[in-house]
Amino acid sequence: MENDLFTNVLMLLAIFFLIYIIFSTMNFGYKKEGFDASNNSTSSSSSSSSNINGFAGNAQYYVSGIKDKVIKLQDTMLLSKYRADYENVIMGLDDLVDNLMLEKVLSINADNTQKSLQELVTLNDSKTALNNVMKFIDSSSS
């Protein structure tokens, strides 16, 4: 039983990793968006290095780059079309984390309690993150 859960977790992680690799290597026909100095640099080299941050006069370029990245992500994810699928993924991960937390509680080693409790806290933090993602999905699809 414990090996089946471990195998399922590894398979799920492998699938997410493959999806990440596929989407990160796909070229959707747009120029890669980035915050490098060559995109917005029209002045001397001393000011071109400051184009990568949001300080002073460069803030509008910085915000523009962030907005471009958000739009690209929204176009890629098609939240309105795949909302139910994304919610199912989040609920599945939430169930997985619940089971991992129970497994961790039931297998706390008395010799290394601190490490086990820290792992439990990390799992709990992931539940908070999943909850925040679900709230984002709910607020984004009107």
PyMOL commands that set and color helices and strands:
alter all, ss='L'
color gray80, all
select helices_A, chain A and resi 2-25+37-40+45-52+56-77+79-106+110-140
alter helices_A, ss='H'
color red, helices_A
deselect
rebuild
show_as cartoon
